[in-house]
């Protein structure tokens, strides 16, 4: 019994050390977000605040200059919300529809189509920059939020289709046969039978898409500029902003506000995310 407790203590101690090491950058950012520039420059980036300064958040929100625009990070956060919400909803619904088609409606070539669609999971995003540049130019969507929504919807369908298809294969075929006998068609079966059984996997795909799109940087910095950029691209401009002295306090406050939506999503939806993954794995 004592050996078991000792082993358990060693495991918990090791996990605690790794957790502290992993969370150290977040702790440093949180501390610097409430420190003045003079405090940081006089002491060190890694130190306790000499005095708590909440004004960093207000200034970063509405007054701090990013490149030539002194509007704070508010417009860029709004851009990210306008991009991530429709892209998450559309890509999740399309992935559910694709997964339903490939899992429950067998047809010739369905395996090839599934392979091609999920190939995007393994391809690096850099390979798509030139094709997307041509598509956005021809559609007139370059440097627009709508263009970024289109990119993330198409790019995300590989993941959402994979998740939903693997979940839907567990639905009993007899359930669909009974619905067909009753006269239900493709879309009626999807809306009345499949979707009501889908909340666990839809939560997983929605959280996955929301966090992935919100944190994505490459497409945002490549296909948008100025005040049309999402928050991730704006943070880079903020980090390289030339001033008399580095504004670590303001930059840390901006990082925390930019990370807040995804942190809130995992705080309130993390348990449902784990349940959804576990449910799909068991099925």
GILINHU-V196098 format. One record per run of one state. SS is the DSSP state (a for helix, b for strand, c for the rest). FROM is the first residue (numbers start at 1). TO is the last residue. If there is no record, write none. Layout:
ss:SS from:FROM to:TO
ss:SS from:FROM to:TO
//
This chain:
ss:c from:1 to:1
ss:a from:2 to:33
ss:c from:34 to:36
ss:a from:37 to:42
ss:c from:43 to:54
ss:a from:55 to:62
ss:c from:63 to:65
ss:b from:66 to:66
ss:c from:67 to:68
ss:b from:69 to:69
ss:c from:70 to:73
ss:a from:74 to:104
ss:c from:105 to:109
ss:a from:110 to:121
ss:c from:122 to:124
ss:a from:125 to:139
ss:c from:140 to:144
ss:a from:145 to:168
ss:c from:169 to:172
ss:a from:173 to:181
ss:c from:182 to:185
ss:a from:186 to:197
ss:c from:198 to:198
ss:a from:199 to:215
ss:c from:216 to:217
ss:a from:218 to:223
ss:c from:224 to:225
ss:a from:226 to:228
ss:c from:229 to:230
ss:a from:231 to:239
ss:c from:240 to:247
ss:a from:248 to:282
ss:c from:283 to:283
//
